[in-house]
């Protein structure tokens, strides 16, 4: 299996605390990039002059030339710049691309930073354009979504994910309490992580099932909590990594698969792209599912976690609910999952939500998870999920 040699590592991490409301003045996304870049560089203990790669999703203040805009603003001369557009899989996609660039010798160290504030300053003379309708990604004339989906209402996130859950129920049955347990265990993890928006507020299965129904069978406490924040990591070559401040987190394997954009065009809603992506990642890394010490799985909804566990090969298709019921998913359990709370209980800081999962896994391998630290943690499996389970990335990360 061709792919990464595992010679590029995450050496620095930075994650802003999740906030329902910003504690300070609104920042431009450029300023958020600068703050996170400074934090992650200082965390790694690396001379900023060694950084010559940068990956971004985009810059709100510039519709084009995002890497060049940030190169200019941050004062970094780049040998590698890339803009990645994979929805919630963007961050995981950034990490393997950065690792590949480092291994190829294109750059020595690469920043992958994702701002997450929901509120940035806006001109009063030129207001920002109206957001896309009902969560649609393209209402532009000529796009398939504008022509065939927006007029008929099959847009947004809640209803399509509920469609997946309903289809799953029709095929395999549905145990609401078992799925709710995912949210409960992740809330337990958040209660051990001071940066989480729901730190100190545990919940029960009954709490989840008694919360308002958002889109049957998905309850409010089974959906992400939108917050302000931001996340970044620094990926570096072996020679830099071995002289950095923390235990290097080597990127051993990855897989990426894009199957469709919206569920209208999905061949099969019950077989998601993470299956192919995970198989490729494990094969590349030369690892098995039993080698995984901690999993950090994209969790926009509880059904996303359930489907990802099955399709990534941790349990057989259709058995996920009984598997979840039989396992302790907390940081002290037999299958630690989303040990900082995930996006359900740490919070989803916009596009930075996907990078939260990478930092969660890296922090555990570095041994820096505090009260939520998993014992003898050496290998992390991480997923990114974009759209309606339409574009997915899997990563395998390992310590020395």
C-alpha positions as CSV (number, residue, x, y, z in Angstrom):
1,X,0.0,0.0,0.0
2,X,1.5,3.3,-1.1
3,X,1.0,6.4,1.0
4,X,2.5,8.1,4.0
5,X,5.6,6.8,5.7
6,X,4.6,8.2,9.0
7,X,7.4,10.8,9.1
8,X,5.4,13.9,9.6
9,X,3.9,14.7,13.0
10,X,1.5,17.1,14.8
11,X,3.8,18.9,17.2
12,X,1.6,21.8,18.4
13,X,-2.1,22.2,19.1
14,X,-4.3,25.2,20.1
15,X,-8.0,25.3,20.8
16,X,-9.9,28.3,22.0
17,X,-12.5,27.7,24.7
18,X,-16.0,27.2,23.4
19,X,-18.2,30.2,24.1
20,X,-21.9,30.6,23.4
21,X,-21.3,34.3,23.3
22,X,-17.9,36.0,22.5
23,X,-16.2,37.2,25.6
24,X,-14.5,40.0,23.8
25,X,-14.9,42.2,20.7
26,X,-15.6,40.6,17.4
27,X,-12.5,39.7,15.5
28,X,-11.9,39.5,11.7
29,X,-11.1,36.0,10.5
30,X,-7.6,37.3,9.7
31,X,-7.1,38.2,13.4
32,X,-8.4,34.8,14.4
33,X,-5.9,33.2,12.1
34,X,-3.1,35.3,13.6
35,X,-4.1,34.5,17.2
36,X,-4.3,30.7,16.6
37,X,-1.1,30.7,14.6
38,X,0.7,32.4,17.4
39,X,-0.8,30.0,20.0
40,X,0.0,26.8,18.1
41,X,3.6,27.9,17.3
42,X,4.3,28.8,20.9
43,X,2.7,25.5,22.0
44,X,5.1,23.6,19.7
45,X,8.1,25.6,20.9
46,X,9.2,26.0,17.3
47,X,10.9,29.0,15.7
48,X,8.2,30.6,13.4
49,X,10.8,30.9,10.6
50,X,10.7,27.1,10.2
51,X,7.0,27.4,9.1
52,X,6.8,27.5,5.3
53,X,3.5,25.7,4.7
54,X,-0.1,26.8,5.4
55,X,-3.5,25.2,4.8
56,X,-6.7,27.1,5.1
57,X,-10.4,26.7,4.4
58,X,-10.8,30.3,3.4
59,X,-10.8,33.9,4.6
60,X,-14.0,35.9,5.1
61,X,-12.3,39.1,4.1
62,X,-11.0,37.7,0.8
63,X,-13.0,35.6,-1.6
64,X,-9.8,34.6,-3.5
65,X,-6.2,34.0,-2.9
66,X,-6.7,32.8,0.7
67,X,-3.2,31.3,1.2
68,X,-1.5,34.4,-0.2
69,X,-3.7,36.7,1.9
70,X,-2.6,34.8,5.0
71,X,1.0,34.6,3.9
72,X,1.0,38.4,3.7
73,X,-0.9,39.0,6.9
74,X,1.0,36.5,9.1
75,X,4.4,37.4,7.7
76,X,5.2,33.9,6.6
77,X,7.0,33.0,3.4
78,X,5.4,29.9,2.0
79,X,6.7,27.0,-0.1
80,X,3.3,25.3,0.1
81,X,-0.2,26.8,0.4
82,X,-3.5,25.2,-0.1
83,X,-7.2,25.9,0.4
84,X,-9.3,22.8,1.3
85,X,-13.0,22.7,0.8
86,X,-14.5,19.5,2.2
87,X,-17.1,20.8,4.6
88,X,-16.7,19.1,8.0
89,X,-14.0,16.9,6.6
90,X,-11.9,19.9,5.7
91,X,-9.6,19.8,8.8
92,X,-8.8,16.1,8.5
93,X,-8.2,16.7,4.8
94,X,-5.8,19.5,5.7
95,X,-3.8,17.3,8.0
96,X,-3.0,14.5,5.5
97,X,-2.2,17.0,2.8
98,X,0.2,18.8,5.2
99,X,1.8,15.5,6.1
100,X,2.2,14.5,2.5
101,X,3.8,17.9,1.7
102,X,6.2,17.6,4.6
103,X,7.2,14.0,3.7
104,X,7.8,15.1,0.1
105,X,10.1,17.8,1.3
106,X,7.8,20.6,-0.1
107,X,7.8,22.3,3.2
108,X,9.3,21.8,6.7
109,X,6.4,22.7,8.9
110,X,2.8,23.6,8.0
111,X,0.1,25.4,9.8
112,X,-3.5,24.1,9.6
113,X,-5.6,26.7,11.3
114,X,-9.4,27.1,11.2
115,X,-11.1,30.1,12.8
116,X,-14.5,29.4,14.3
117,X,-16.1,32.6,15.5
118,X,-19.7,33.0,14.3
119,X,-19.5,36.8,14.5
120,X,-17.0,39.0,12.7
121,X,-17.1,42.8,12.1
122,X,-19.2,43.9,9.2
123,X,-19.3,47.1,7.3
124,X,-22.5,49.1,7.8
125,X,-22.2,50.6,4.3
126,X,-21.8,47.3,2.6
127,X,-23.7,44.6,4.5
128,X,-22.7,41.0,4.0
129,X,-24.8,39.0,1.5
130,X,-27.7,37.0,2.8
131,X,-26.8,33.5,3.9
132,X,-27.8,30.6,1.7
133,X,-31.4,29.5,2.1
134,X,-32.2,27.0,4.8
135,X,-28.7,25.7,5.0
136,X,-28.3,25.1,1.3
137,X,-24.7,25.5,0.0
138,X,-25.6,26.9,-3.4
139,X,-28.6,29.0,-4.4
140,X,-26.8,30.3,-7.5
141,X,-28.6,30.1,-10.8
142,X,-27.5,27.0,-12.7
143,X,-26.5,24.9,-9.7
144,X,-28.3,21.5,-9.3
145,X,-29.2,22.3,-5.8
146,X,-30.8,25.6,-6.8
147,X,-32.8,24.0,-9.5
148,X,-33.8,20.6,-8.1
149,X,-33.6,20.8,-4.3
150,X,-34.2,24.3,-2.9
151,X,-37.7,24.6,-4.5
152,X,-38.8,21.3,-3.0
153,X,-37.3,21.8,0.5
154,X,-34.8,19.0,0.7
155,X,-32.1,21.2,2.1
156,X,-30.3,21.9,5.4
157,X,-28.9,19.4,7.8
158,X,-31.5,18.3,10.3
159,X,-34.0,16.8,7.9
160,X,-31.5,14.9,5.7
161,X,-29.7,13.4,8.8
162,X,-33.2,12.4,10.1
163,X,-33.8,10.7,6.8
164,X,-30.7,8.7,7.3
165,X,-31.8,7.7,10.8
166,X,-35.3,6.8,9.5
167,X,-33.8,4.7,6.7
168,X,-31.5,3.0,9.3
169,X,-34.5,2.3,11.5
170,X,-36.5,0.7,8.6
171,X,-33.6,-1.6,7.8
172,X,-32.1,-2.5,11.2
173,X,-34.5,-1.1,13.9
174,X,-33.9,1.8,16.2
175,X,-33.2,2.0,19.9
176,X,-33.5,5.6,20.9
177,X,-31.9,5.0,24.3
178,X,-28.8,3.4,22.8
179,X,-28.3,6.3,20.4
180,X,-28.9,8.8,23.3
181,X,-26.1,7.1,25.3
182,X,-23.6,8.4,22.8
183,X,-24.6,12.0,23.8
184,X,-24.6,11.1,27.5
185,X,-21.1,9.5,27.4
186,X,-19.7,12.4,25.5
187,X,-21.2,14.8,28.0
188,X,-19.4,12.9,30.7
189,X,-16.2,13.6,28.8
190,X,-17.0,17.2,28.5
191,X,-17.5,17.5,32.2
192,X,-13.8,16.5,32.6
193,X,-12.6,19.0,30.0
194,X,-12.7,22.7,31.3
195,X,-12.8,24.2,27.8
196,X,-16.1,22.5,26.8
197,X,-19.2,24.7,26.6
198,X,-21.1,22.1,28.6
199,X,-18.4,21.5,31.2
200,X,-20.1,20.8,34.6
201,X,-23.5,19.9,33.2
202,X,-24.0,16.2,33.0
203,X,-27.0,14.7,31.3
204,X,-28.9,11.3,31.4
205,X,-30.5,9.2,28.7
206,X,-33.9,10.5,29.9
207,X,-32.7,14.1,29.5
208,X,-31.8,13.4,25.9
209,X,-35.1,11.6,25.1
210,X,-37.1,14.3,26.8
211,X,-35.4,17.1,24.9
212,X,-37.4,18.6,22.0
213,X,-37.7,16.6,18.8
214,X,-35.8,18.5,16.1
215,X,-36.4,16.1,13.2
216,X,-37.8,12.7,14.1
217,X,-35.9,10.7,15.5
218,X,-33.3,13.3,16.3
219,X,-33.7,15.2,19.6
220,X,-32.2,18.6,20.5
221,X,-29.5,17.0,22.7
222,X,-28.4,14.8,19.8
223,X,-27.4,17.8,17.6
224,X,-24.3,20.0,17.7
225,X,-24.1,23.0,19.9
226,X,-22.9,26.1,17.9
227,X,-20.3,28.1,19.6
228,X,-17.5,30.6,19.1
229,X,-14.0,29.3,19.1
230,X,-11.2,28.2,16.8
231,X,-8.6,25.4,16.4
232,X,-5.2,24.9,14.9
233,X,-2.4,22.4,14.6
234,X,1.2,22.5,13.4
235,X,2.5,19.6,11.3
236,X,6.3,19.2,11.0
237,X,9.1,17.0,9.6
238,X,10.8,14.4,11.7
239,X,13.9,16.5,12.5
240,X,11.8,19.4,13.8
241,X,9.3,17.0,15.6
242,X,12.0,15.3,17.6
243,X,13.2,18.6,19.0
244,X,9.8,20.0,19.7
245,X,8.2,20.5,23.1
246,X,5.7,17.6,23.1
247,X,5.5,14.0,22.2
248,X,5.2,13.9,18.4
249,X,1.9,12.6,17.0
250,X,2.9,10.9,13.7
251,X,0.4,10.8,10.9
252,X,0.5,7.1,9.9
253,X,-2.4,6.7,7.5
254,X,-5.3,8.4,5.8
255,X,-8.2,7.8,3.5
256,X,-10.5,10.2,1.7
257,X,-13.7,9.4,-0.2
258,X,-16.2,11.8,-1.8
259,X,-19.4,10.1,-3.0
260,X,-21.9,12.8,-3.6
261,X,-22.9,16.3,-2.5
262,X,-26.4,15.9,-1.2
263,X,-28.4,12.8,-0.2
264,X,-30.7,13.4,-3.2
265,X,-28.0,11.8,-5.3
266,X,-26.7,9.2,-2.9
267,X,-26.7,5.6,-4.1
268,X,-27.2,4.2,-0.6
269,X,-27.6,6.3,2.5
270,X,-26.7,3.4,4.8
271,X,-23.2,2.9,3.4
272,X,-21.2,6.0,3.9
273,X,-17.8,7.1,2.4
274,X,-16.0,6.5,5.7
275,X,-16.0,2.8,5.0
276,X,-13.6,3.2,2.0
277,X,-11.7,6.0,3.7
278,X,-11.1,4.0,6.9
279,X,-10.1,0.8,5.1
280,X,-7.4,2.8,3.2
281,X,-6.2,4.5,6.4
282,X,-5.8,1.3,8.3
283,X,-4.1,-0.4,5.4
284,X,-1.7,2.5,4.9
285,X,-0.8,2.6,8.6
286,X,-0.5,-1.2,8.9
287,X,-2.8,-1.1,11.9
288,X,-5.9,-2.9,12.9
289,X,-9.1,-1.7,14.6
290,X,-7.9,-3.3,17.9
291,X,-4.8,-1.1,17.9
292,X,-7.0,2.0,18.4
293,X,-6.7,3.5,22.0
294,X,-9.0,6.5,21.4
295,X,-11.5,7.4,18.7
296,X,-12.4,11.0,17.8
297,X,-15.4,10.7,15.4
298,X,-17.1,13.6,13.8
299,X,-20.4,14.0,15.7
300,X,-22.7,16.6,14.1
301,X,-25.5,14.2,15.2
302,X,-25.6,11.0,17.2
303,X,-26.6,9.0,14.1
304,X,-23.4,10.2,12.5
305,X,-21.3,8.6,15.2
306,X,-23.3,5.4,15.1
307,X,-23.0,5.1,11.3
308,X,-19.3,5.9,11.4
309,X,-18.5,3.3,14.0
310,X,-20.2,0.7,11.9
311,X,-18.8,1.7,8.5
312,X,-15.3,2.2,9.9
313,X,-15.3,-1.4,11.0
314,X,-15.5,-1.2,14.7
315,X,-18.8,-3.2,14.7
316,X,-20.9,-5.0,12.1
317,X,-23.4,-3.2,10.0
318,X,-26.8,-3.0,11.8
319,X,-25.3,-3.8,15.2
320,X,-24.1,-0.4,16.3
321,X,-26.9,0.2,18.8
322,X,-26.3,-2.9,20.8
323,X,-22.5,-2.3,20.5
324,X,-22.8,1.2,21.9
325,X,-25.0,-0.1,24.7
326,X,-22.4,-2.6,25.6
327,X,-19.4,-0.3,25.7
328,X,-18.3,2.6,27.9
329,X,-17.5,5.5,25.5
330,X,-16.1,7.8,28.3
331,X,-12.4,8.6,28.7
332,X,-12.2,5.9,31.5
333,X,-14.1,3.3,29.5
334,X,-13.2,0.4,27.2
335,X,-13.7,2.4,24.0
336,X,-12.9,6.1,24.7
337,X,-14.7,8.3,22.2
338,X,-14.6,12.1,21.7
339,X,-12.9,12.5,25.0
340,X,-13.2,16.3,25.1
341,X,-16.9,16.1,24.5
342,X,-17.0,16.2,20.8
343,X,-19.1,18.8,18.9
344,X,-22.2,17.7,20.8
345,X,-20.8,18.7,24.2
346,X,-17.5,20.7,23.6
347,X,-19.3,22.7,20.9
348,X,-19.0,23.2,17.2
349,X,-17.1,26.4,16.4
350,X,-18.2,26.5,12.7
351,X,-15.6,25.0,10.3
352,X,-13.3,24.5,13.3
353,X,-15.5,21.7,14.6
354,X,-13.7,19.2,12.4
355,X,-10.3,20.3,13.8
356,X,-11.6,19.7,17.3
357,X,-11.5,16.0,16.7
358,X,-7.9,16.1,15.5
359,X,-6.8,18.1,18.6
360,X,-8.7,15.7,20.8
361,X,-6.8,12.7,19.4
362,X,-3.4,14.5,19.4
363,X,-3.9,15.8,22.9
364,X,-4.5,12.3,24.2
365,X,-1.4,10.9,22.5
366,X,0.7,13.8,23.8
367,X,-0.6,12.9,27.3
368,X,-2.0,16.4,27.8
369,X,-5.7,15.6,28.4
370,X,-5.7,16.3,32.1
371,X,-8.6,14.7,34.0
372,X,-9.8,13.1,30.8
373,X,-6.5,11.4,29.9
374,X,-6.9,7.9,28.6
375,X,-4.3,5.5,30.1
376,X,-1.6,4.1,27.8
377,X,-2.8,6.1,24.8
378,X,-0.7,5.7,21.7
379,X,-3.0,5.4,18.7
380,X,-5.9,7.6,17.7
381,X,-8.5,7.1,14.9
382,X,-10.0,10.4,13.7
383,X,-12.8,11.1,11.2
384,X,-14.0,14.1,9.3
385,X,-17.5,14.3,7.8
386,X,-18.7,16.9,5.3
387,X,-22.1,17.6,4.0
388,X,-24.7,14.9,4.7
389,X,-22.2,12.1,5.2
390,X,-21.1,12.7,1.7
391,X,-17.4,13.5,1.9
392,X,-15.3,11.8,4.6
393,X,-11.7,11.5,5.7
394,X,-10.1,9.1,8.1
395,X,-6.8,9.6,9.9
396,X,-4.6,7.3,12.0
397,X,-2.2,9.0,14.4
398,X,0.3,7.4,16.6
399,X,2.9,8.3,19.2
400,X,6.4,6.9,19.5
